[in-house]
Amino acid sequence: MHHPYRLAVALAACGFATHAVATNVFRLEGYGPISRGMGGTSAAYDIGSAALLDNPATLGLGAEGAKLDLGLDLVITSNIKVTDTATGESVQSKSKDLGSAYYAPEAGYVHRSGPLTWGIGAFAGGGLGTEYGTQSFLSRTPGGINTGLENASRLLVLEIPVGVSYAVNDRLTVGAALEAMWTGMNLELLLGANQVVDLIGHNRATGSLVPVLGGIPGLEGAHFSLSKGNDIQSGVNGWGWDGRLGMTFRVSDSTRFGAAYTMKSHLADLKGRAQLTAISSVAGQIALKGDIRIVDFQMPDVLTVGVAHQATDSLLLAADVSRIGWKGVMQDIKVHYTADGGGDLAIQLPQNYRDVTLVNLGAAWRVDKWTLRAGVSHANQAIPGDMMFAVIPATPTDHLTLGFAYDFNKNSTINFAYSHALKKTLSNSSLPNASTAAPISVEHTQDNFVLGYSYRF
């Protein structure tokens, strides 16, 4: 087993267990407890080692010496409800408790010496997951066959950045970061015959297996299974890299401007094993094993500008605006399957994501050893409703956040943040992405928590 893969599995084993999770599209709504508590703001003030994922120039805003950050993201409660709007049937992605939540460990080390600061870390960059089971209407074909096949998803993005910042003078600081990225995906998806026919009709399903499927008597649907049977492995995965540049400029003694740009990721195709199962009203279920690739699955470029203002000795205010390039990376989900016995199938599932403008506002109030934080964030909807799959409900757009920090002494601090995604509902009655037999409506709310500990030495 290659060393990078061992690292990914080790991080996953520390706690990745996604079941009913969706973030700000596939990105977390703030990296680390400081940013998360202040509405996801990050461009122009010190957020610790999480700056490696946002604006690396802010690494240089910390104190002299070294600091170690350890943290854990946790999603305890999540409500993703899918309703068949024709019949009123509904299914809920499994409700969560502490024993089966979504965990994402993170760690970072930063060292500042004069104008030069460097850092390294390992973080969850994002994720998504659903688990609808095997008995809902999502597992039923248009002809009414209860297949007993799962509908589920899990996406993990791990980022391992290294970065530096340099104070050019007492006003201007610049920074850069380069990171290794690992992305893993599990997917269980049933497509009804109506969806398959629509994909073929729009030239979105091609390959030598298309006529084979079309020749199966009583074809009712096709099910893709590219999953591992536990919570810490992914059916398909791939490595790649990414990078970002940043700067801060002190406008006055109390106000600082910041800007950062993260490039589009350079991930290899996600590869693994899969099973394609054809469902027939005549022949039952016909399973074919083979190799599968998710082609050119990337994370978007991000441009962020922001300002932080020290309104009083105790009160810090921050505001960021980000432009996230989802349109450039999520027009289609491209799947290429090759059966062990020969034959191939290429599918392009339309998504047509829009670019997102994200506005974050935050405040922090210092009281003795305590710092209290609060914030809000708002974004436009990335995915058109008629492109939504139940297993990819990237729907939350609005978050409310709260947080605090407590200094045990000059060396040790604990940080906590809570984020609530307000309820969002989207409907889809269009092929090929609605459910197998009916139009759907997806309702989603969510609560995220992050806890961090920092030690300075």
C-alpha positions as CSV (number, residue, x, y, z in Angstrom):
1,M,0.0,0.0,0.0
2,H,1.5,3.4,-1.0
3,H,2.4,5.8,1.7
4,P,-0.1,8.6,0.7
5,Y,-2.9,6.1,0.7
6,R,-2.0,4.9,4.2
7,L,-2.1,8.5,5.4
8,A,-5.6,9.0,3.9
9,V,-6.9,5.8,5.5
10,A,-5.3,6.7,8.8
11,L,-7.0,10.0,8.8
12,A,-10.3,8.4,7.9
13,A,-9.9,5.9,10.6
14,C,-9.6,8.7,13.1
15,G,-13.2,9.4,12.6
16,F,-14.6,9.9,9.1
17,A,-18.1,8.3,9.1
18,T,-20.4,10.2,6.8
19,H,-24.0,9.3,6.6
20,A,-26.3,12.3,6.3
21,V,-24.1,15.3,5.5
22,A,-24.0,18.1,3.1
23,T,-22.1,21.3,3.6
24,N,-21.9,24.6,1.6
25,V,-22.3,22.6,-1.6
26,F,-19.3,20.2,-1.0
27,R,-17.2,22.7,1.0
28,L,-17.3,23.3,4.7
29,E,-18.9,26.5,5.8
30,G,-15.8,27.7,7.6
31,Y,-12.4,26.0,8.3
32,G,-11.5,25.7,12.0
33,P,-13.5,26.8,15.0
34,I,-12.4,30.5,14.8
35,S,-13.6,31.1,11.2
36,R,-16.7,28.8,11.7
37,G,-17.8,30.7,14.8
38,M,-17.5,34.0,12.9
39,G,-19.7,33.1,10.0
40,G,-17.0,31.5,7.9
41,T,-15.0,34.8,7.6
42,S,-11.2,34.3,7.2
43,A,-9.6,36.8,4.8
44,A,-8.2,39.5,7.1
45,Y,-7.6,38.2,10.6
46,D,-5.8,35.4,12.4
47,I,-7.8,32.1,12.3
48,G,-4.8,29.9,13.2
49,S,-3.5,27.0,11.1
50,A,-6.8,26.8,9.2
51,A,-5.5,29.8,7.2
52,L,-3.7,27.2,5.2
53,L,-7.1,26.4,3.5
54,D,-8.2,30.1,3.3
55,N,-5.8,33.0,3.2
56,P,-2.2,31.8,3.9
57,A,-1.1,35.4,4.4
58,T,-2.9,35.5,7.7
59,L,-0.6,32.9,9.1
60,G,1.7,35.8,9.8
61,L,-0.8,37.6,12.0
62,G,-0.2,35.2,15.0
63,A,2.2,35.6,17.8
64,E,6.0,34.9,17.6
65,G,6.9,31.2,18.2
66,A,5.1,28.0,17.4
67,K,1.5,26.9,17.8
68,L,-0.1,23.4,17.5
69,D,-3.8,23.2,16.6
70,L,-5.9,20.0,17.0
71,G,-9.6,19.9,16.2
72,L,-12.6,17.8,15.3
73,D,-15.6,18.6,13.1
74,L,-18.8,16.8,14.1
75,V,-22.3,16.7,12.5
76,I,-24.6,15.3,15.1
77,T,-28.0,16.1,13.7
78,S,-29.0,16.3,10.1
79,N,-32.4,16.2,8.4
80,I,-32.5,15.3,4.7
81,K,-36.1,14.4,3.7
82,V,-37.1,13.3,0.2
83,T,-40.7,13.3,-0.7
84,D,-42.4,11.7,-3.7
85,T,-44.6,14.7,-4.6
86,A,-47.0,12.5,-6.6
87,T,-47.8,10.0,-3.8
88,G,-46.7,11.8,-0.7
89,E,-44.3,9.0,0.3
90,S,-41.2,10.2,2.0
91,V,-37.8,8.9,3.1
92,Q,-35.4,10.4,5.5
93,S,-31.6,10.0,5.4
94,K,-30.9,8.3,8.7
95,S,-31.1,10.5,11.8
96,K,-27.9,10.8,13.6
97,D,-26.5,10.4,17.1
98,L,-23.1,10.6,18.6
99,G,-22.3,7.1,17.7
100,S,-23.0,7.4,14.0
101,A,-22.3,11.1,13.2
102,Y,-19.9,12.6,10.7
103,Y,-16.5,13.1,12.2
104,A,-13.6,15.1,10.5
105,P,-10.3,15.4,12.4
106,E,-7.9,18.2,11.7
107,A,-4.4,19.2,12.8
108,G,-2.1,22.1,12.1
109,Y,1.3,23.4,13.1
110,V,2.5,27.0,12.6
111,H,5.8,28.6,13.4
112,R,6.5,32.4,13.2
113,S,10.0,33.9,13.4
114,G,10.1,37.6,12.6
115,P,8.6,38.4,9.1
116,L,8.6,34.7,8.1
117,T,5.8,32.2,9.1
118,W,5.4,28.7,7.9
119,G,2.8,26.0,8.6
120,I,1.6,22.5,7.7
121,G,-1.6,20.7,8.4
122,A,-4.2,18.0,7.5
123,F,-7.8,19.0,7.3
124,A,-11.2,17.9,5.9
125,G,-11.8,20.2,3.0
126,G,-15.4,19.1,2.4
127,G,-17.8,16.2,2.1
128,L,-21.4,15.1,1.4
129,G,-23.4,12.0,2.3
130,T,-26.8,10.4,2.4
131,E,-28.2,7.1,3.4
132,Y,-31.8,6.3,2.3
133,G,-31.7,2.5,2.8
134,T,-33.2,-0.2,0.6
135,Q,-36.9,-0.1,1.1
136,S,-38.1,3.4,0.1
137,F,-39.6,4.6,-3.1
138,L,-36.1,5.5,-4.3
139,S,-35.4,1.8,-4.5
140,R,-38.5,1.1,-6.6
141,T,-38.6,1.0,-10.4
142,P,-41.2,2.8,-12.5
143,G,-43.0,-0.5,-13.0
144,G,-43.3,-1.0,-9.2
145,I,-40.5,-3.5,-8.6
146,N,-39.1,-3.1,-5.1
147,T,-35.4,-3.9,-5.9
148,G,-34.0,-3.9,-2.3
149,L,-31.0,-2.0,-3.6
150,E,-29.5,1.0,-1.8
151,N,-29.6,4.7,-2.6
152,A,-26.7,6.3,-0.8
153,S,-23.7,8.6,-1.2
154,R,-20.5,9.6,0.6
155,L,-17.9,12.1,-0.6
156,L,-14.7,12.9,1.4
157,V,-12.1,15.5,0.6
158,L,-8.9,15.5,2.5
159,E,-6.4,18.4,2.2
160,I,-2.8,18.3,3.4
161,P,-1.3,21.8,2.9
162,V,2.0,23.4,3.5
163,G,2.3,27.2,3.4
164,V,4.3,30.3,4.1
165,S,3.6,34.0,4.7
166,Y,6.1,36.9,4.7
167,A,5.7,40.4,6.1
168,V,7.0,42.6,3.3
169,N,6.7,45.6,5.6
170,D,4.5,46.7,8.6
171,R,1.5,46.9,6.3
172,L,1.7,44.3,3.7
173,T,1.9,40.5,4.2
174,V,1.9,37.9,1.4
175,G,1.4,34.2,1.5
176,A,1.1,31.0,-0.5
177,A,0.1,27.4,0.1
178,L,0.5,24.1,-1.8
179,E,-1.5,21.0,-0.9
180,A,-1.9,17.4,-1.6
181,M,-5.6,16.4,-2.0
182,W,-7.3,13.0,-1.7
183,T,-10.9,12.5,-2.7
184,G,-12.9,9.4,-2.1
185,M,-16.5,8.6,-3.1
186,N,-19.1,5.9,-2.4
187,L,-22.3,5.9,-4.5
188,E,-25.4,3.6,-4.6
189,L,-27.8,4.9,-7.3
190,L,-30.8,3.3,-8.9
191,L,-31.8,4.8,-12.3
192,G,-35.2,3.8,-13.6
193,A,-35.7,2.7,-17.2
194,N,-37.2,6.1,-17.9
195,Q,-34.0,7.8,-16.7
196,V,-31.8,5.4,-18.8
197,V,-33.9,6.0,-21.9
198,D,-33.7,9.8,-21.4
199,L,-29.9,9.6,-21.0
200,I,-29.6,7.5,-24.2
201,G,-31.9,9.9,-26.1
202,H,-29.7,12.9,-25.2
203,N,-26.5,11.0,-26.1
204,R,-25.5,11.0,-22.4
205,A,-25.3,7.2,-22.2
206,T,-23.0,5.6,-24.8
207,G,-20.8,2.5,-25.2
208,S,-21.1,-1.1,-26.2
209,L,-23.3,-2.0,-23.2
210,V,-26.1,0.4,-24.2
211,P,-27.6,-2.1,-26.8
212,V,-27.0,-4.9,-24.3
213,L,-29.1,-3.1,-21.7
214,G,-31.7,-2.2,-24.3
215,G,-32.0,-5.8,-25.3
216,I,-32.9,-7.1,-21.9
217,P,-36.5,-8.1,-21.8
218,G,-38.7,-6.1,-19.4
219,L,-35.8,-3.7,-18.4
220,E,-37.0,-1.7,-15.4
221,G,-33.8,0.1,-14.4
222,A,-30.0,0.0,-13.8
223,H,-28.3,0.3,-10.4
224,F,-24.7,1.4,-9.9
225,S,-22.9,0.3,-6.7
226,L,-19.4,1.8,-6.2
227,S,-19.0,1.5,-2.5
228,K,-17.0,-0.2,0.2
229,G,-18.9,-1.9,3.0
230,N,-17.7,0.2,5.8
231,D,-17.5,3.9,6.9
232,I,-13.8,4.5,6.4
233,Q,-13.1,3.3,2.8
234,S,-14.2,4.7,-0.5
235,G,-15.3,2.7,-3.6
236,V,-13.4,5.1,-5.9
237,N,-10.6,7.5,-4.9
238,G,-7.8,9.6,-6.4
239,W,-5.0,11.9,-5.5
240,G,-4.1,15.4,-6.8
241,W,-3.0,18.8,-5.8
242,D,-4.1,22.4,-5.3
243,G,-2.7,25.7,-4.4
244,R,-3.6,29.2,-3.2
245,L,-2.1,32.8,-2.9
246,G,-3.1,35.4,-0.4
247,M,-2.3,38.9,0.9
248,T,-3.3,41.2,3.7
249,F,-2.9,45.0,3.9
250,R,-3.2,47.1,7.1
251,V,-5.3,50.1,6.0
252,S,-5.1,51.7,9.4
253,D,-4.3,50.7,13.0
254,S,-7.7,49.1,13.4
255,T,-8.6,47.9,9.8
256,R,-7.0,45.3,7.6
257,F,-7.9,44.2,4.1
258,G,-7.4,40.6,2.9
259,A,-7.6,38.7,-0.4
260,A,-7.0,35.1,-1.4
261,Y,-7.3,33.0,-4.5
262,T,-7.5,29.2,-4.6
263,M,-7.0,27.6,-8.0
264,K,-9.2,24.8,-9.4
265,S,-8.0,21.4,-8.1
266,H,-5.9,19.0,-10.2
267,L,-7.3,15.6,-9.2
268,A,-6.7,12.4,-11.0
269,D,-9.8,10.4,-12.1
270,L,-11.4,8.6,-9.2
271,K,-10.9,4.9,-9.8
272,G,-12.2,1.7,-8.3
273,R,-14.4,-1.3,-8.6
274,A,-18.2,-1.3,-9.1
275,Q,-21.2,-3.5,-9.8
276,L,-23.8,-2.6,-12.5
277,T,-27.1,-4.4,-11.9
278,A,-29.8,-4.5,-14.6
279,I,-33.3,-4.9,-13.2
280,S,-35.7,-6.9,-15.4
281,S,-39.4,-7.7,-14.8
282,V,-38.7,-11.0,-16.7
283,A,-35.1,-12.0,-15.7
284,G,-34.8,-10.5,-12.3
285,Q,-31.5,-8.8,-11.4
286,I,-28.5,-9.3,-13.6
287,A,-25.2,-8.2,-12.0
288,L,-22.0,-7.3,-13.8
289,K,-18.8,-6.5,-12.0
290,G,-16.1,-4.2,-13.5
291,D,-13.8,-1.2,-13.2
292,I,-15.2,2.3,-12.9
293,R,-13.9,5.9,-13.1
294,I,-15.4,9.2,-12.1
295,V,-13.8,11.4,-14.8
296,D,-12.4,14.8,-14.0
297,F,-14.1,15.3,-10.7
298,Q,-12.6,18.6,-9.4
299,M,-13.1,21.2,-6.6
300,P,-13.7,24.8,-7.8
301,D,-11.5,27.8,-7.8
302,V,-12.3,30.4,-5.1
303,L,-11.7,34.2,-5.0
304,T,-12.2,35.8,-1.6
305,V,-11.9,39.4,-0.5
306,G,-12.6,40.7,3.0
307,V,-12.0,43.2,5.8
308,A,-11.5,43.0,9.5
309,H,-12.1,46.0,11.8
310,Q,-11.1,46.2,15.4
311,A,-14.0,48.4,16.5
312,T,-12.9,48.5,20.1
313,D,-10.2,46.8,22.2
314,S,-12.8,44.1,22.8
315,L,-14.8,43.9,19.6
316,L,-13.6,42.6,16.2
317,L,-15.9,42.8,13.1
318,A,-15.2,40.9,9.9
319,A,-16.8,40.6,6.4
320,D,-15.9,38.5,3.4
321,V,-17.2,38.0,-0.1
322,S,-16.3,34.9,-2.1
323,R,-16.8,33.9,-5.7
324,I,-16.8,30.1,-6.0
325,G,-16.4,28.6,-9.5
326,W,-18.8,25.6,-9.4
327,K,-19.9,26.2,-13.0
328,G,-16.4,25.3,-14.2
329,V,-16.2,21.9,-12.4
330,M,-19.8,20.6,-12.0
331,Q,-21.5,20.7,-15.4
332,D,-21.7,16.9,-15.5
333,I,-20.8,13.9,-13.4
334,K,-18.9,11.7,-15.8
335,V,-18.9,8.0,-15.2
336,H,-17.0,5.4,-17.3
337,Y,-17.6,1.7,-16.5
338,T,-15.9,-1.3,-18.1
339,A,-17.3,-4.8,-17.4
340,D,-14.9,-7.6,-16.5
341,G,-16.3,-9.7,-19.3
342,G,-16.0,-6.9,-21.9
343,G,-18.2,-4.0,-22.8
344,D,-18.2,-0.5,-21.6
345,L,-20.7,2.2,-20.6
346,A,-20.1,6.0,-20.4
347,I,-22.7,8.1,-18.6
348,Q,-22.8,11.9,-18.2
349,L,-25.3,12.9,-15.5
350,P,-26.1,16.6,-16.0
351,Q,-25.7,18.9,-13.0
352,N,-25.2,22.4,-14.6
353,Y,-24.1,24.0,-11.3
354,R,-24.0,27.8,-11.2
355,D,-21.1,29.9,-9.8
356,V,-21.8,30.9,-6.2
357,T,-21.4,34.3,-4.5
358,L,-20.9,33.8,-0.8
359,V,-21.2,36.6,1.8
360,N,-19.9,36.0,5.3
361,L,-20.3,38.3,8.3
362,G,-18.8,37.8,11.8
363,A,-18.1,39.3,15.1
364,A,-15.9,38.4,18.1
365,W,-16.2,40.0,21.6
366,R,-13.3,39.6,24.1
367,V,-14.2,39.4,27.8
368,D,-11.4,38.5,30.2
369,K,-10.3,35.0,29.3
370,W,-13.4,34.4,27.1
371,T,-14.0,35.3,23.4
372,L,-17.6,35.1,22.2
373,R,-18.2,34.8,18.5
374,A,-21.2,34.9,16.1
375,G,-21.8,35.1,12.4
376,V,-24.0,34.6,9.4
377,S,-23.4,33.5,5.8
378,H,-25.6,33.5,2.7
379,A,-25.0,32.1,-0.8
380,N,-27.1,31.7,-3.9
381,Q,-28.2,28.2,-4.9
382,A,-25.5,26.3,-6.8
383,I,-27.6,23.5,-8.3
384,P,-30.7,24.1,-10.4
385,G,-33.7,22.3,-8.9
386,D,-34.3,20.3,-12.0
387,M,-30.7,18.9,-11.9
388,M,-30.9,17.6,-8.3
389,F,-30.4,13.9,-7.4
390,A,-31.7,12.8,-4.0
391,V,-28.3,11.3,-3.2
392,I,-26.5,14.6,-4.0
393,P,-28.6,17.2,-2.1
394,A,-26.1,20.1,-2.2
395,T,-28.8,22.5,-1.0
396,P,-27.9,24.5,2.1
397,T,-27.3,28.2,1.4
398,D,-27.8,30.0,4.7
399,H,-26.0,29.4,8.0
400,L,-26.1,30.9,11.5
401,T,-23.0,30.4,13.6
402,L,-22.0,30.8,17.3
403,G,-18.7,30.1,19.0
404,F,-16.4,30.8,21.9
405,A,-12.8,30.5,23.0
406,Y,-11.4,30.2,26.5
407,D,-7.8,30.8,27.5
408,F,-6.7,28.4,30.2
409,N,-3.4,30.3,30.4
410,K,-1.1,32.2,27.9
411,N,-0.2,28.9,26.2
412,S,-3.5,26.9,26.0
413,T,-6.8,27.8,24.4
414,I,-9.9,25.8,23.6
415,N,-12.2,26.9,20.8
416,F,-15.7,25.8,19.9
417,A,-18.2,26.7,17.2
418,Y,-21.7,25.7,16.2
419,S,-23.2,26.2,12.7
420,H,-26.9,25.8,11.8
421,A,-27.9,25.4,8.1
422,L,-31.4,26.9,7.8
423,K,-34.0,24.7,6.1
424,K,-33.9,24.6,2.3
425,T,-36.3,22.9,0.0
426,L,-35.8,22.1,-3.7
427,S,-38.0,20.2,-6.1
428,N,-37.2,18.2,-9.2
429,S,-39.8,16.8,-11.7
430,S,-37.4,16.6,-14.7
431,L,-35.6,13.6,-16.2
432,P,-33.0,12.2,-16.0
433,N,-32.3,13.3,-12.4
434,A,-35.6,13.0,-10.6
435,S,-36.3,9.7,-8.8
436,T,-37.0,6.5,-10.8
437,A,-40.7,6.9,-11.0
438,A,-41.8,10.3,-9.6
439,P,-40.9,13.9,-9.1
440,I,-39.2,14.7,-5.8
441,S,-38.9,17.4,-3.2
442,V,-35.9,17.5,-0.9
443,E,-35.9,19.3,2.4
444,H,-32.6,19.8,4.3
445,T,-31.5,21.3,7.6
446,Q,-28.3,20.6,9.5
447,D,-26.2,21.3,12.6
448,N,-22.4,21.3,12.6
449,F,-20.0,21.5,15.5
450,V,-16.3,22.0,15.7
451,L,-14.0,21.8,18.7
452,G,-10.3,22.8,18.7
453,Y,-7.4,23.0,21.1
454,S,-4.4,25.2,20.6
455,Y,-1.1,25.1,22.4
456,R,1.6,27.8,22.0
457,F,5.3,27.1,22.7
